[in-house]
Amino acid sequence: MVYDDSLSFVYFGPTKIIFGSGSSTSELESEMSALGCSRAVVVTDPGIIKAGLSEKIVKTLGDKCVGVFSDVPQDTGIDVVNRGAAFAREKGADIVISIGGGSVIDTAKCMCILLTEGGSLANYEGIQLLTRLQTPHIVIPTTAGTGSEVTWVAVIYDKDKGQKILIVETYNAPRAAILDPQLTLKLPPILTASTGMDAMTHAIEAMTSVQREPMADAMGLHAIRLLSTYLPQCIKDGSNINARGQVQLAATMAGWSFGNAMVGLVHAMAHSIGAVARVPHGVSCGILLPYCMDFNISDGDQDAIDIYATIAQALGVSTRDDEPKKAATAAVNEIFSLLKKIGHPLKLSEFGVKEADIIKAADLSIADGAIVNNIRCVSEKDEVLEVYRKAL
């Protein structure tokens, strides 16, 4: 990767990582004590409870767990956060422990803000509005994709606006993340594939962001290497705990990568089609990723081509000696191949998306904050609509 002499950046990664099989029960109490906390509210969802993933953790906490809030849907909303914060406040919680995927983690992040600051979450939409550390939060991910365990961004659905909003606060980064690959063993193939492609999208978009920088690139590149190698292994054998752990680490690395360098067109479009047609976020990212990659190099921008050529090396489909445009195209084609290999959905229409949906989503995409970071400037609705139509 080449950076010009005007490069200036800040890399921020305050979350402590604890990794290991069984760590969700063996290390949780000590991490909670280290934060000086004794009254935890656990945030999770009905699926996690049904799968039995939270039971041992809650049992480990004993009387340090003062309540469980599990009313979290697939795409969490402002109303969910407000209810969760009211529940935690009533229980006198001094720490929030989230057990789940991105929706659960984002709910918990925003609950922490309301526990400290009060009011409704609608008052905190925006970037860097807070001036102090928020209620401590320990994350225990049960998927391997969102990277939410190490980011300070929350994506929340605002039903009044009919779109997802961003809450970006460095003062609200989780204090610790416990990565226990045992908790991902029961993840079904479709969720393994879609969350894995969410992580792949984070890594690739961070590297092709206008805010890209060397440390985020390093995390992103290694995440791509791990995902391209181990995600297919997880699909082939879900009980392969080594592969599960490698994908979990890749998702966290990708989280640090995009948390610092931000994301681009894929996420703007995924946020929007998720709001309009309720397509799961990881699925929409996976479907849209190769089409957006192709869009980014189709105007011949050499910077984009060179970056995708480097990504092709990490994907194992190119060498440094290959002509850059050929290598960049190989990267796009490899993502298409990876989607097929892992049984990931290939078209938005598989989720009932219609032409009317993508027209509305194109309008929302242009207004989405992520789009400004895309390596190729996107300023026209028709450009976004063209990509949507290819993915439909």
Residue pairs with C-beta under 8 A, 6 or more apart in sequence:
1 207
1 212
1 214
1 217
1 307
1 310
2 306
3 213
3 214
7 213
7 214
9 211
9 213
9 214
9 215
9 260
10 260
11 213
11 215
11 216
11 260
12 152
12 170
12 173
12 259
12 260
13 150
13 256
13 259
13 260
14 170
14 173
14 175
15 139
15 149
15 150
15 173
15 174
15 175
15 176
15 177
16 31
16 175
16 176
16 177
17 150
17 176
17 177
17 179
17 252
18 27
18 31
18 176
18 177
18 178
18 179
19 179
19 245
19 248
19 249
20 26
20 27
20 179
20 180
21 180
21 181
21 182
21 241
21 245
22 180
22 182
23 178
23 179
23 180
24 56
24 57
24 99
24 140
24 178
24 180
24 182
24 183
25 56
25 57
25 60
27 178
28 57
28 60
28 61
28 97
28 138
28 140
28 178
29 60
29 61
29 64
31 138
31 176
31 178
32 38
32 40
32 61
32 64
32 95
32 97
32 138
35 95
35 136
35 138
35 175
35 176
37 94
37 95
37 136
38 64
38 94
39 64
39 66
39 91
39 92
39 93
39 94
39 95
40 61
40 64
40 65
40 66
40 93
40 94
40 95
40 96
40 97
41 65
41 66
41 67
41 68
41 69
41 87
41 88
41 91
41 93
41 95
41 96
41 97
41 111
42 54
42 57
42 58
42 61
42 65
42 67
42 68
42 69
42 97
42 98
42 99
43 68
43 69
43 70
43 72
43 84
43 96
43 97
43 98
43 99
43 100
43 104
43 107
43 108
43 111
44 53
44 54
44 68
44 69
44 70
44 72
44 98
44 99
44 100
44 104
45 70
45 72
45 73
45 100
45 101
45 103
45 104
46 70
48 54
48 70
48 99
48 100
48 104
48 142
49 55
49 68
49 70
51 186
53 99
53 142
53 183
53 186
54 68
54 99
57 97
57 99
57 140
58 65
58 68
61 97
66 91
66 92
66 93
67 87
67 88
67 91
67 93
69 83
69 84
69 87
69 88
69 111
71 80
71 83
71 84
72 80
72 84
72 100
72 103
72 104
72 107
73 80
73 103
74 103
74 278
74 280
75 103
75 157
75 164
75 274
75 278
75 281
76 103
76 104
76 106
76 107
76 156
76 157
77 156
77 157
77 158
77 159
78 120
78 121
78 122
78 156
78 157
78 158
78 159
78 165
79 159
80 107
81 107
81 110
81 111
81 114
81 121
81 156
82 114
82 120
82 121
84 107
84 108
84 111
85 110
85 111
85 114
85 115
85 121
88 96
88 111
88 115
89 114
89 115
93 115
93 135
94 135
94 136
95 135
95 136
95 137
95 138
96 108
96 111
96 112
96 115
96 135
96 136
96 137
96 138
97 108
97 137
97 138
97 139
97 140
98 104
98 105
98 107
98 108
98 109
98 137
98 138
98 139
98 140
99 140
99 142
99 183
100 141
100 142
100 143
101 141
101 142
101 143
101 145
101 146
101 148
101 195
102 143
102 145
102 146
102 148
102 155
102 198
102 281
105 139
105 141
105 146
105 148
105 149
105 174
106 148
106 154
106 155
106 156
108 137
108 139
109 137
109 148
109 152
109 154
109 167
109 172
109 174
110 121
110 124
110 154
110 156
110 167
111 135
112 134
112 135
112 136
112 137
112 172
113 121
113 124
113 130
113 134
113 135
113 167
113 169
113 172
114 120
114 121
115 134
115 135
116 132
116 133
116 134
116 135
117 124
117 130
117 134
121 156
121 167
122 158
124 130
124 167
124 169
125 158
125 165
125 166
125 167
126 166
126 167
126 168
127 166
127 168
127 169
128 168
128 169
128 170
129 169
130 169
130 171
130 172
131 171
132 171
133 171
134 169
134 171
134 172
136 175
137 172
137 174
137 175
138 174
138 175
138 176
138 177
138 178
139 148
139 149
139 174
139 176
139 177
139 178
140 177
140 178
140 180
140 183
141 148
141 149
141 177
141 179
141 183
141 184
141 248
141 251
142 183
142 184
142 187
143 184
143 187
143 191
143 195
143 251
144 184
144 187
144 192
144 195
144 196
144 199
144 244
144 247
144 248
144 250
144 251
145 194
145 195
145 196
145 197
145 198
145 199
145 251
145 282
146 195
146 198
146 199
146 251
146 255
146 282
147 199
147 202
147 251
147 252
147 254
147 255
147 256
147 258
147 259
148 154
148 255
149 174
149 177
149 179
149 252
149 255
150 173
150 174
150 177
150 252
150 255
150 256
150 259
151 173
151 255
151 256
151 258
151 259
152 168
152 169
152 170
152 171
152 172
152 173
152 259
153 166
153 167
153 168
153 259
154 166
154 167
154 168
154 172
155 164
155 165
155 166
155 271
155 281
156 164
156 165
156 167
157 163
157 164
157 165
157 275
158 164
158 165
162 275
162 276
163 271
163 272
163 275
163 364
164 271
164 272
164 274
164 275
166 369
177 252
179 245
179 248
179 249
179 252
181 241
181 244
181 245
181 248
182 241
184 192
184 244
184 247
184 248
185 238
185 239
185 241
185 244
186 238
187 195
187 238
188 238
189 235
189 238
189 342
189 343
190 343
190 344
191 282
192 231
192 234
192 235
192 238
192 247
192 342
193 231
193 235
193 286
193 342
193 343
193 344
194 280
194 282
194 283
194 285
194 286
194 344
194 345
195 251
195 282
196 227
196 231
196 234
196 247
196 251
196 282
196 342
197 282
197 283
197 285
197 286
197 289
197 338
197 339
197 342
197 344
198 251
198 281
198 282
198 285
198 286
199 223
199 227
199 247
199 250
199 251
199 254
199 255
200 223
200 224
200 227
200 228
200 231
200 254
200 286
200 289
200 335
200 338
201 263
201 266
201 267
201 270
201 285
201 286
201 289
202 220
202 223
202 251
202 254
202 255
202 257
202 258
202 263
203 219
203 220
203 221
203 223
203 224
203 227
203 250
203 253
203 254
203 257
203 258
204 220
204 224
204 289
204 293
204 311
205 258
205 262
205 263
205 264
205 265
205 266
205 267
205 373
206 212
206 216
206 217
206 219
206 220
206 254
206 257
206 258
206 260
206 261
206 262
206 263
207 216
207 217
207 220
207 221
207 257
207 261
207 307
207 310
207 311
208 264
208 296
208 304
208 307
208 308
208 374
208 375
209 258
209 261
209 262
209 263
209 264
209 373
209 374
209 375
210 372
210 373
210 374
210 375
211 260
211 261
211 262
211 373
212 261
212 307
213 260
213 261
215 260
216 256
216 257
216 258
216 260
216 261
217 257
217 261
219 253
219 254
219 256
219 257
220 253
220 254
220 257
220 258
220 261
221 310
221 311
221 314
222 250
222 253
222 314
223 250
223 251
223 253
223 254
223 257
224 250
224 311
224 314
224 315
225 314
225 316
226 246
226 247
226 249
226 250
226 253
227 247
227 250
227 254
228 314
228 315
228 316
228 334
228 338
229 246
229 316
230 243
230 246
230 247
230 250
231 243
231 247
231 338
231 342
232 338
232 341
232 342
233 240
233 243
234 240
234 243
234 244
234 247
235 341
235 342
235 343
237 243
238 244
261 373
262 370
262 373
263 370
263 373
264 292
264 370
264 371
264 373
264 374
264 375
265 292
265 295
265 296
265 365
265 370
265 371
265 374
265 376
265 378
265 384
265 387
266 285
266 288
266 289
266 292
267 285
267 368
267 370
268 365
268 366
268 368
268 369
268 370
268 371
268 374
268 378
268 384
269 284
269 288
269 292
269 361
269 365
269 368
269 384
269 387
269 388
270 279
270 281
270 284
270 285
270 288
271 281
271 364
271 365
271 368
271 370
272 361
272 362
272 364
272 365
272 368
273 279
273 284
273 288
273 348
273 353
273 357
273 358
273 361
273 388
274 280
274 281
274 284
275 361
275 364
276 357
276 360
276 361
276 364
277 348
277 351
277 352
277 353
277 354
277 357
277 361
279 348
279 351
279 353
280 351
283 344
283 345
283 351
284 348
286 339
286 344
286 345
287 339
287 344
287 345
287 346
287 347
287 348
287 391
288 348
288 387
288 391
289 335
290 332
290 333
290 335
290 336
290 339
291 387
291 390
291 391
292 387
293 308
293 331
293 332
293 335
294 332
295 376
295 383
295 386
295 387
296 304
296 308
296 374
296 375
296 376
297 304
297 305
297 308
297 325
297 328
297 329
297 332
299 376
301 375
301 376
302 324
303 375
304 328
304 375
304 376
305 324
305 325
305 328
306 324
306 328
307 375
308 327
308 328
308 331
308 332
309 318
309 322
309 324
309 325
309 327
309 328
309 331
311 331
312 318
312 322
312 327
312 328
312 330
312 331
312 334
313 319
313 320
313 327
315 330
315 331
315 334
315 335
315 338
316 334
317 327
317 330
317 331
317 333
317 334
318 326
318 327
318 330
318 331
322 330
338 344
339 345
339 346
340 346
345 351
347 391
347 392
348 358
348 388
348 391
348 392
349 392
353 392
355 392
358 385
358 388
358 389
358 392
359 385
361 388
362 381
362 382
362 384
362 385
362 388
363 381
365 371
365 381
365 384
366 378
366 379
366 380
366 381
366 384
371 378
378 384
